[in-house]
Amino acid sequence: MAPVSIRNIRKDYGSVNVLKDISVEIADGEFVVLVGPSGCGKSTLLRMIAGLEDISGGEISIDGKVVNDLPPKQRDISMVFQNYALYPHMTVFENMAFSMTLAGAPAAEKEKKVTEAADILGLTPLLKRYPRQLSGGQRQRVAMGRSIVRNPKVFLFDEPLSNLDAKLRVQMRAEIKALHKRLGTTIIYVTHDQVEAMTMADKIVVLNGGGIEQAGSPLDLYDTPRNAFVAQFIGSPSMNLLELENRAGQLVFENGEPSGLAAPANVDAGRTILVGKRPEDLVAAEAGVKAEVGVVEPTGSEIFAQLTIHGQAVSAVFRERIDIEYGTTIQVRFDHGATHYFDADIGKAL
């Protein structure tokens, strides 16, 4: 186990600045998820921590030791990739023990460590099989077991679940989280899937355009997003952002229809702002704002609906059984749950 300190990290490819002054403190034993859209720099940052990418500026330290110039094998980290990178001609046991074999470890030590890791991951019955005889989830567990055997100070995961089907992803999320609780090792995990981030992380770092938009616990980011980007990125379906104008203390649509929400005190009369409402906070009501119903997706426990209100697209999640169909009109209220306010020009929370 070890803390990781990332201070003012920069990555340039020629004249292109990919990462811009990134600073994150990761505590000993913390599970940190780097999340963001494709191309935001999260995998590049992970590879820099691993030593697979050169650092253009700044400093990375692991367990108090600056590792900028150390090769990967001297950083005491282990990395799990989205492709399992297993040797097809080796058994599960041989794959998991490979790093120890290279190091010339005694057979008894290999047996002990591989057996312990296999027990943790439920791989004991599979140790004599070859990768071709395993499912995708089993192969990913073997890749994780290979890392556990090394007993690193830090685990690095680079989108390890992206090749798995939806059901297996849920199962593996739970297994990785349980593994972290059991081992207590520092984990840095990269994903573009914010559901993975919300369900697994102690701390989420939201990256966008090479910079950090916000870092904090999953619920901090969900409940108090710093800007409109984080508000829409964290949460599934994403937060609705409506353009509403302050008229005499009330927030109204462009045509003057009231939204049912009062304007915040720090918003001047006549100013248009972005108002954020989570889809689950919209309520179907007999008296409310008219909404045209688009796609309807019943899931059993919930109904997902795409709505249009005065030309603005809105997502809704109804937990009660209501009868709605494509092309019909319903009425909804916004005065339920938390309301978020953002500057319409720069997206900063008001």
Contacts in CASP RR format, 6 or more apart in sequence:
PFRMAT RR
TARGET T0000
AUTHOR 0000-0000-0000
METHOD contacts of the structure
MODEL  1
MAPVSIRNIRKDYGSVNVLKDISVEIADGEFVVLVGPSGCGKSTLLRMIA
GLEDISGGEISIDGKVVNDLPPKQRDISMVFQNYALYPHMTVFENMAFSM
TLAGAPAAEKEKKVTEAADILGLTPLLKRYPRQLSGGQRQRVAMGRSIVR
NPKVFLFDEPLSNLDAKLRVQMRAEIKALHKRLGTTIIYVTHDQVEAMTM
ADKIVVLNGGGIEQAGSPLDLYDTPRNAFVAQFIGSPSMNLLELENRAGQ
LVFENGEPSGLAAPANVDAGRTILVGKRPEDLVAAEAGVKAEVGVVEPTG
SEIFAQLTIHGQAVSAVFRERIDIEYGTTIQVRFDHGATHYFDADIGKAL
1 28 0 8 1.000
1 29 0 8 1.000
1 153 0 8 1.000
1 184 0 8 1.000
1 185 0 8 1.000
1 186 0 8 1.000
2 28 0 8 1.000
2 62 0 8 1.000
2 63 0 8 1.000
2 64 0 8 1.000
2 76 0 8 1.000
2 153 0 8 1.000
2 154 0 8 1.000
2 186 0 8 1.000
3 25 0 8 1.000
3 26 0 8 1.000
3 27 0 8 1.000
3 28 0 8 1.000
3 29 0 8 1.000
3 30 0 8 1.000
3 62 0 8 1.000
3 63 0 8 1.000
3 64 0 8 1.000
3 186 0 8 1.000
4 24 0 8 1.000
4 25 0 8 1.000
4 26 0 8 1.000
4 49 0 8 1.000
4 60 0 8 1.000
4 61 0 8 1.000
4 62 0 8 1.000
4 154 0 8 1.000
4 186 0 8 1.000
4 188 0 8 1.000
5 25 0 8 1.000
5 26 0 8 1.000
5 59 0 8 1.000
5 60 0 8 1.000
5 61 0 8 1.000
5 64 0 8 1.000
6 22 0 8 1.000
6 23 0 8 1.000
6 24 0 8 1.000
6 25 0 8 1.000
6 26 0 8 1.000
6 45 0 8 1.000
6 49 0 8 1.000
6 59 0 8 1.000
6 60 0 8 1.000
7 23 0 8 1.000
7 58 0 8 1.000
7 59 0 8 1.000
7 60 0 8 1.000
7 61 0 8 1.000
8 21 0 8 1.000
8 22 0 8 1.000
8 23 0 8 1.000
8 57 0 8 1.000
8 58 0 8 1.000
8 59 0 8 1.000
9 19 0 8 1.000
9 21 0 8 1.000
9 22 0 8 1.000
9 23 0 8 1.000
9 45 0 8 1.000
9 48 0 8 1.000
9 55 0 8 1.000
9 57 0 8 1.000
9 58 0 8 1.000
9 59 0 8 1.000
9 60 0 8 1.000
10 17 0 8 1.000
10 19 0 8 1.000
10 20 0 8 1.000
10 21 0 8 1.000
10 22 0 8 1.000
10 55 0 8 1.000
10 56 0 8 1.000
10 57 0 8 1.000
10 58 0 8 1.000
11 17 0 8 1.000
11 18 0 8 1.000
11 19 0 8 1.000
11 41 0 8 1.000
11 44 0 8 1.000
11 45 0 8 1.000
11 48 0 8 1.000
11 53 0 8 1.000
11 55 0 8 1.000
11 56 0 8 1.000
11 57 0 8 1.000
12 18 0 8 1.000
12 56 0 8 1.000
17 210 0 8 1.000
18 41 0 8 1.000
18 44 0 8 1.000
18 210 0 8 1.000
19 41 0 8 1.000
19 44 0 8 1.000
19 45 0 8 1.000
19 48 0 8 1.000
19 56 0 8 1.000
19 210 0 8 1.000
19 211 0 8 1.000
20 209 0 8 1.000
20 210 0 8 1.000
20 211 0 8 1.000
21 211 0 8 1.000
22 45 0 8 1.000
22 207 0 8 1.000
22 210 0 8 1.000
22 211 0 8 1.000
22 212 0 8 1.000
23 212 0 8 1.000
24 32 0 8 1.000
24 205 0 8 1.000
24 212 0 8 1.000
24 215 0 8 1.000
26 32 0 8 1.000
26 186 0 8 1.000
26 188 0 8 1.000
26 203 0 8 1.000
27 186 0 8 1.000
28 186 0 8 1.000
29 180 0 8 1.000
29 184 0 8 1.000
29 185 0 8 1.000
29 186 0 8 1.000
29 187 0 8 1.000
30 186 0 8 1.000
30 187 0 8 1.000
30 202 0 8 1.000
30 203 0 8 1.000
31 177 0 8 1.000
31 180 0 8 1.000
31 186 0 8 1.000
31 187 0 8 1.000
31 189 0 8 1.000
31 200 0 8 1.000
31 201 0 8 1.000
31 202 0 8 1.000
31 203 0 8 1.000
32 186 0 8 1.000
32 187 0 8 1.000
32 188 0 8 1.000
32 189 0 8 1.000
32 201 0 8 1.000
32 202 0 8 1.000
32 203 0 8 1.000
32 204 0 8 1.000
32 205 0 8 1.000
33 189 0 8 1.000
33 190 0 8 1.000
33 191 0 8 1.000
33 196 0 8 1.000
33 197 0 8 1.000
33 200 0 8 1.000
33 201 0 8 1.000
33 203 0 8 1.000
33 204 0 8 1.000
33 205 0 8 1.000
34 42 0 8 1.000
34 45 0 8 1.000
34 46 0 8 1.000
34 188 0 8 1.000
34 189 0 8 1.000
34 190 0 8 1.000
34 191 0 8 1.000
34 205 0 8 1.000
34 207 0 8 1.000
35 42 0 8 1.000
35 190 0 8 1.000
35 191 0 8 1.000
35 192 0 8 1.000
35 193 0 8 1.000
35 194 0 8 1.000
35 196 0 8 1.000
35 197 0 8 1.000
35 204 0 8 1.000
35 205 0 8 1.000
35 206 0 8 1.000
35 207 0 8 1.000
35 233 0 8 1.000
36 42 0 8 1.000
36 192 0 8 1.000
36 194 0 8 1.000
36 206 0 8 1.000
36 207 0 8 1.000
36 208 0 8 1.000
36 233 0 8 1.000
37 192 0 8 1.000
37 208 0 8 1.000
37 233 0 8 1.000
38 192 0 8 1.000
39 209 0 8 1.000
40 207 0 8 1.000
40 208 0 8 1.000
40 209 0 8 1.000
40 210 0 8 1.000
40 211 0 8 1.000
41 207 0 8 1.000
41 209 0 8 1.000
41 210 0 8 1.000
42 190 0 8 1.000
42 192 0 8 1.000
42 207 0 8 1.000
43 158 0 8 1.000
43 159 0 8 1.000
43 190 0 8 1.000
44 53 0 8 1.000
45 190 0 8 1.000
45 207 0 8 1.000
46 79 0 8 1.000
46 156 0 8 1.000
46 158 0 8 1.000
46 188 0 8 1.000
46 190 0 8 1.000
47 53 0 8 1.000
47 158 0 8 1.000
48 54 0 8 1.000
48 55 0 8 1.000
48 60 0 8 1.000
49 60 0 8 1.000
49 62 0 8 1.000
49 77 0 8 1.000
49 154 0 8 1.000
49 156 0 8 1.000
49 188 0 8 1.000
50 72 0 8 1.000
50 75 0 8 1.000
50 77 0 8 1.000
50 79 0 8 1.000
50 156 0 8 1.000
51 67 0 8 1.000
51 70 0 8 1.000
51 71 0 8 1.000
51 72 0 8 1.000
51 75 0 8 1.000
52 72 0 8 1.000
55 68 0 8 1.000
58 68 0 8 1.000
59 66 0 8 1.000
59 68 0 8 1.000
60 66 0 8 1.000
60 67 0 8 1.000
60 68 0 8 1.000
61 67 0 8 1.000
62 75 0 8 1.000
62 76 0 8 1.000
62 77 0 8 1.000
62 153 0 8 1.000
62 154 0 8 1.000
63 76 0 8 1.000
63 153 0 8 1.000
67 74 0 8 1.000
67 75 0 8 1.000
75 154 0 8 1.000
76 152 0 8 1.000
76 153 0 8 1.000
76 154 0 8 1.000
77 152 0 8 1.000
77 153 0 8 1.000
77 154 0 8 1.000
77 155 0 8 1.000
77 156 0 8 1.000
78 146 0 8 1.000
78 147 0 8 1.000
78 148 0 8 1.000
78 150 0 8 1.000
78 152 0 8 1.000
78 154 0 8 1.000
78 155 0 8 1.000
78 156 0 8 1.000
79 147 0 8 1.000
79 155 0 8 1.000
79 156 0 8 1.000
79 157 0 8 1.000
79 158 0 8 1.000
80 140 0 8 1.000
80 143 0 8 1.000
80 144 0 8 1.000
80 147 0 8 1.000
80 155 0 8 1.000
80 156 0 8 1.000
80 157 0 8 1.000
80 158 0 8 1.000
80 160 0 8 1.000
81 143 0 8 1.000
81 158 0 8 1.000
81 159 0 8 1.000
81 160 0 8 1.000
82 158 0 8 1.000
82 159 0 8 1.000
82 160 0 8 1.000
82 161 0 8 1.000
82 162 0 8 1.000
82 163 0 8 1.000
83 163 0 8 1.000
84 131 0 8 1.000
84 136 0 8 1.000
84 139 0 8 1.000
84 140 0 8 1.000
84 142 0 8 1.000
84 143 0 8 1.000
85 143 0 8 1.000
86 95 0 8 1.000
86 131 0 8 1.000
86 139 0 8 1.000
86 142 0 8 1.000
86 143 0 8 1.000
87 94 0 8 1.000
87 95 0 8 1.000
87 98 0 8 1.000
87 131 0 8 1.000
88 130 0 8 1.000
88 131 0 8 1.000
88 132 0 8 1.000
89 130 0 8 1.000
90 98 0 8 1.000
90 130 0 8 1.000
90 131 0 8 1.000
91 127 0 8 1.000
91 128 0 8 1.000
91 129 0 8 1.000
91 130 0 8 1.000
92 118 0 8 1.000
92 123 0 8 1.000
92 126 0 8 1.000
92 127 0 8 1.000
92 128 0 8 1.000
92 129 0 8 1.000
92 130 0 8 1.000
92 131 0 8 1.000
92 134 0 8 1.000
92 142 0 8 1.000
93 114 0 8 1.000
93 118 0 8 1.000
93 127 0 8 1.000
93 128 0 8 1.000
94 101 0 8 1.000
95 131 0 8 1.000
95 142 0 8 1.000
95 146 0 8 1.000
96 114 0 8 1.000
96 117 0 8 1.000
96 118 0 8 1.000
96 123 0 8 1.000
96 127 0 8 1.000
96 142 0 8 1.000
96 145 0 8 1.000
96 146 0 8 1.000
96 149 0 8 1.000
97 105 0 8 1.000
97 110 0 8 1.000
97 113 0 8 1.000
97 114 0 8 1.000
97 149 0 8 1.000
98 146 0 8 1.000
99 146 0 8 1.000
99 149 0 8 1.000
99 150 0 8 1.000
100 109 0 8 1.000
100 110 0 8 1.000
100 113 0 8 1.000
100 149 0 8 1.000
100 150 0 8 1.000
101 110 0 8 1.000
113 149 0 8 1.000
113 151 0 8 1.000
114 127 0 8 1.000
114 149 0 8 1.000
115 124 0 8 1.000
117 123 0 8 1.000
117 145 0 8 1.000
117 148 0 8 1.000
117 149 0 8 1.000
118 124 0 8 1.000
118 126 0 8 1.000
118 127 0 8 1.000
118 145 0 8 1.000
120 145 0 8 1.000
120 148 0 8 1.000
120 179 0 8 1.000
120 182 0 8 1.000
120 183 0 8 1.000
121 141 0 8 1.000
121 142 0 8 1.000
121 144 0 8 1.000
121 145 0 8 1.000
121 148 0 8 1.000
121 175 0 8 1.000
121 179 0 8 1.000
122 141 0 8 1.000
123 138 0 8 1.000
123 141 0 8 1.000
123 142 0 8 1.000
123 145 0 8 1.000
126 134 0 8 1.000
126 138 0 8 1.000
126 142 0 8 1.000
131 139 0 8 1.000
131 142 0 8 1.000
134 142 0 8 1.000
135 168 0 8 1.000
136 163 0 8 1.000
136 164 0 8 1.000
136 168 0 8 1.000
137 164 0 8 1.000
137 168 0 8 1.000
137 171 0 8 1.000
137 172 0 8 1.000
140 160 0 8 1.000
140 161 0 8 1.000
140 164 0 8 1.000
140 172 0 8 1.000
141 172 0 8 1.000
141 175 0 8 1.000
143 160 0 8 1.000
144 160 0 8 1.000
144 176 0 8 1.000
144 179 0 8 1.000
147 155 0 8 1.000
148 179 0 8 1.000
148 183 0 8 1.000
152 185 0 8 1.000
153 185 0 8 1.000
153 186 0 8 1.000
154 185 0 8 1.000
154 186 0 8 1.000
154 187 0 8 1.000
154 188 0 8 1.000
155 185 0 8 1.000
155 186 0 8 1.000
155 187 0 8 1.000
155 188 0 8 1.000
156 187 0 8 1.000
156 188 0 8 1.000
156 189 0 8 1.000
157 176 0 8 1.000
157 187 0 8 1.000
157 188 0 8 1.000
157 189 0 8 1.000
157 190 0 8 1.000
158 190 0 8 1.000
159 190 0 8 1.000
159 191 0 8 1.000
159 192 0 8 1.000
160 172 0 8 1.000
160 176 0 8 1.000
160 189 0 8 1.000
161 168 0 8 1.000
161 169 0 8 1.000
161 172 0 8 1.000
161 173 0 8 1.000
161 191 0 8 1.000
161 193 0 8 1.000
161 196 0 8 1.000
162 191 0 8 1.000
162 193 0 8 1.000
164 172 0 8 1.000
169 196 0 8 1.000
173 196 0 8 1.000
173 199 0 8 1.000
173 200 0 8 1.000
176 187 0 8 1.000
176 189 0 8 1.000
176 200 0 8 1.000
177 199 0 8 1.000
177 200 0 8 1.000
180 187 0 8 1.000
189 196 0 8 1.000
189 200 0 8 1.000
189 201 0 8 1.000
191 197 0 8 1.000
194 233 0 8 1.000
194 234 0 8 1.000
194 235 0 8 1.000
194 236 0 8 1.000
195 235 0 8 1.000
195 236 0 8 1.000
197 204 0 8 1.000
197 218 0 8 1.000
197 234 0 8 1.000
198 204 0 8 1.000
198 218 0 8 1.000
198 222 0 8 1.000
198 234 0 8 1.000
198 235 0 8 1.000
199 218 0 8 1.000
201 217 0 8 1.000
201 218 0 8 1.000
202 217 0 8 1.000
203 215 0 8 1.000
203 216 0 8 1.000
203 217 0 8 1.000
204 215 0 8 1.000
204 216 0 8 1.000
204 217 0 8 1.000
204 218 0 8 1.000
204 221 0 8 1.000
204 234 0 8 1.000
205 212 0 8 1.000
205 215 0 8 1.000
205 216 0 8 1.000
206 212 0 8 1.000
206 213 0 8 1.000
206 214 0 8 1.000
206 215 0 8 1.000
206 221 0 8 1.000
206 229 0 8 1.000
206 230 0 8 1.000
206 233 0 8 1.000
206 234 0 8 1.000
207 213 0 8 1.000
208 229 0 8 1.000
208 233 0 8 1.000
213 226 0 8 1.000
213 227 0 8 1.000
213 229 0 8 1.000
213 230 0 8 1.000
213 233 0 8 1.000
214 221 0 8 1.000
214 225 0 8 1.000
214 226 0 8 1.000
214 227 0 8 1.000
214 230 0 8 1.000
218 234 0 8 1.000
221 230 0 8 1.000
221 234 0 8 1.000
222 234 0 8 1.000
222 235 0 8 1.000
223 338 0 8 1.000
224 349 0 8 1.000
225 231 0 8 1.000
225 234 0 8 1.000
225 239 0 8 1.000
225 340 0 8 1.000
225 349 0 8 1.000
226 348 0 8 1.000
226 349 0 8 1.000
227 342 0 8 1.000
227 346 0 8 1.000
227 347 0 8 1.000
227 348 0 8 1.000
227 349 0 8 1.000
228 241 0 8 1.000
228 274 0 8 1.000
228 342 0 8 1.000
228 347 0 8 1.000
228 348 0 8 1.000
228 349 0 8 1.000
229 347 0 8 1.000
231 238 0 8 1.000
231 239 0 8 1.000
231 241 0 8 1.000
231 276 0 8 1.000
231 340 0 8 1.000
231 342 0 8 1.000
231 349 0 8 1.000
232 238 0 8 1.000
232 239 0 8 1.000
232 241 0 8 1.000
235 278 0 8 1.000
237 279 0 8 1.000
237 304 0 8 1.000
237 315 0 8 1.000
237 317 0 8 1.000
238 279 0 8 1.000
238 315 0 8 1.000
239 276 0 8 1.000
239 277 0 8 1.000
239 278 0 8 1.000
239 279 0 8 1.000
239 340 0 8 1.000
240 276 0 8 1.000
240 277 0 8 1.000
240 278 0 8 1.000
240 279 0 8 1.000
240 282 0 8 1.000
240 314 0 8 1.000
240 315 0 8 1.000
241 274 0 8 1.000
241 275 0 8 1.000
241 276 0 8 1.000
241 342 0 8 1.000
242 253 0 8 1.000
242 259 0 8 1.000
242 274 0 8 1.000
242 275 0 8 1.000
242 276 0 8 1.000
242 277 0 8 1.000
242 309 0 8 1.000
242 312 0 8 1.000
242 314 0 8 1.000
243 254 0 8 1.000
243 272 0 8 1.000
243 273 0 8 1.000
243 274 0 8 1.000
243 275 0 8 1.000
243 312 0 8 1.000
243 344 0 8 1.000
244 251 0 8 1.000
244 252 0 8 1.000
244 253 0 8 1.000
244 259 0 8 1.000
244 261 0 8 1.000
244 272 0 8 1.000
244 273 0 8 1.000
244 275 0 8 1.000
245 251 0 8 1.000
245 252 0 8 1.000
245 253 0 8 1.000
245 254 0 8 1.000
245 256 0 8 1.000
245 270 0 8 1.000
245 271 0 8 1.000
245 272 0 8 1.000
245 273 0 8 1.000
246 263 0 8 1.000
246 267 0 8 1.000
246 268 0 8 1.000
246 269 0 8 1.000
246 270 0 8 1.000
246 271 0 8 1.000
246 272 0 8 1.000
246 273 0 8 1.000
247 256 0 8 1.000
247 269 0 8 1.000
247 270 0 8 1.000
248 269 0 8 1.000
249 262 0 8 1.000
249 263 0 8 1.000
249 269 0 8 1.000
250 258 0 8 1.000
250 259 0 8 1.000
250 260 0 8 1.000
250 261 0 8 1.000
250 262 0 8 1.000
250 263 0 8 1.000
251 258 0 8 1.000
251 259 0 8 1.000
251 260 0 8 1.000
251 261 0 8 1.000
251 262 0 8 1.000
251 263 0 8 1.000
251 273 0 8 1.000
251 275 0 8 1.000
252 258 0 8 1.000
252 259 0 8 1.000
253 259 0 8 1.000
253 289 0 8 1.000
253 309 0 8 1.000
253 310 0 8 1.000
253 312 0 8 1.000
254 310 0 8 1.000
255 310 0 8 1.000
257 289 0 8 1.000
257 310 0 8 1.000
259 275 0 8 1.000
259 289 0 8 1.000
259 334 0 8 1.000
260 288 0 8 1.000
260 289 0 8 1.000
260 333 0 8 1.000
260 334 0 8 1.000
260 335 0 8 1.000
261 275 0 8 1.000
261 334 0 8 1.000
261 335 0 8 1.000
261 339 0 8 1.000
264 341 0 8 1.000
264 350 0 8 1.000
266 350 0 8 1.000
267 273 0 8 1.000
267 341 0 8 1.000
267 350 0 8 1.000
272 344 0 8 1.000
273 341 0 8 1.000
273 342 0 8 1.000
273 343 0 8 1.000
273 344 0 8 1.000
273 350 0 8 1.000
274 341 0 8 1.000
274 342 0 8 1.000
274 343 0 8 1.000
274 344 0 8 1.000
274 347 0 8 1.000
275 334 0 8 1.000
275 339 0 8 1.000
275 340 0 8 1.000
275 341 0 8 1.000
275 342 0 8 1.000
276 339 0 8 1.000
276 340 0 8 1.000
276 341 0 8 1.000
276 342 0 8 1.000
277 334 0 8 1.000
277 337 0 8 1.000
277 339 0 8 1.000
277 340 0 8 1.000
278 337 0 8 1.000
278 338 0 8 1.000
279 304 0 8 1.000
279 314 0 8 1.000
279 315 0 8 1.000
279 316 0 8 1.000
279 317 0 8 1.000
280 317 0 8 1.000
280 319 0 8 1.000
281 334 0 8 1.000
281 336 0 8 1.000
281 337 0 8 1.000
281 338 0 8 1.000
282 307 0 8 1.000
282 314 0 8 1.000
282 316 0 8 1.000
282 317 0 8 1.000
282 318 0 8 1.000
282 332 0 8 1.000
282 333 0 8 1.000
282 334 0 8 1.000
282 336 0 8 1.000
283 332 0 8 1.000
283 333 0 8 1.000
283 336 0 8 1.000
284 318 0 8 1.000
284 320 0 8 1.000
284 322 0 8 1.000
284 324 0 8 1.000
284 330 0 8 1.000
284 331 0 8 1.000
284 332 0 8 1.000
285 331 0 8 1.000
285 332 0 8 1.000
285 333 0 8 1.000
286 331 0 8 1.000
287 331 0 8 1.000
287 333 0 8 1.000
288 331 0 8 1.000
288 332 0 8 1.000
288 333 0 8 1.000
289 309 0 8 1.000
289 331 0 8 1.000
289 332 0 8 1.000
289 333 0 8 1.000
289 334 0 8 1.000
290 309 0 8 1.000
290 329 0 8 1.000
290 330 0 8 1.000
290 331 0 8 1.000
291 307 0 8 1.000
291 308 0 8 1.000
291 309 0 8 1.000
291 314 0 8 1.000
291 316 0 8 1.000
291 329 0 8 1.000
291 330 0 8 1.000
291 331 0 8 1.000
291 332 0 8 1.000
292 307 0 8 1.000
292 308 0 8 1.000
292 309 0 8 1.000
292 327 0 8 1.000
292 328 0 8 1.000
292 329 0 8 1.000
293 305 0 8 1.000
293 306 0 8 1.000
293 307 0 8 1.000
293 324 0 8 1.000
293 325 0 8 1.000
293 326 0 8 1.000
293 327 0 8 1.000
293 328 0 8 1.000
293 329 0 8 1.000
293 330 0 8 1.000
294 305 0 8 1.000
294 306 0 8 1.000
294 307 0 8 1.000
294 308 0 8 1.000
294 326 0 8 1.000
294 327 0 8 1.000
295 305 0 8 1.000
295 306 0 8 1.000
295 326 0 8 1.000
296 303 0 8 1.000
296 304 0 8 1.000
296 305 0 8 1.000
296 306 0 8 1.000
296 324 0 8 1.000
296 325 0 8 1.000
296 326 0 8 1.000
297 303 0 8 1.000
297 304 0 8 1.000
297 305 0 8 1.000
298 304 0 8 1.000
301 319 0 8 1.000
302 317 0 8 1.000
302 318 0 8 1.000
302 319 0 8 1.000
303 317 0 8 1.000
303 318 0 8 1.000
303 319 0 8 1.000
303 321 0 8 1.000
303 322 0 8 1.000
303 324 0 8 1.000
304 315 0 8 1.000
304 316 0 8 1.000
304 317 0 8 1.000
305 315 0 8 1.000
305 316 0 8 1.000
305 317 0 8 1.000
305 318 0 8 1.000
305 324 0 8 1.000
306 313 0 8 1.000
306 314 0 8 1.000
306 315 0 8 1.000
306 316 0 8 1.000
307 313 0 8 1.000
307 314 0 8 1.000
307 315 0 8 1.000
307 316 0 8 1.000
307 330 0 8 1.000
307 332 0 8 1.000
308 314 0 8 1.000
309 332 0 8 1.000
314 332 0 8 1.000
316 332 0 8 1.000
318 324 0 8 1.000
322 330 0 8 1.000
324 330 0 8 1.000
340 349 0 8 1.000
341 349 0 8 1.000
341 350 0 8 1.000
342 348 0 8 1.000
342 349 0 8 1.000
342 350 0 8 1.000
343 349 0 8 1.000
343 350 0 8 1.000
END
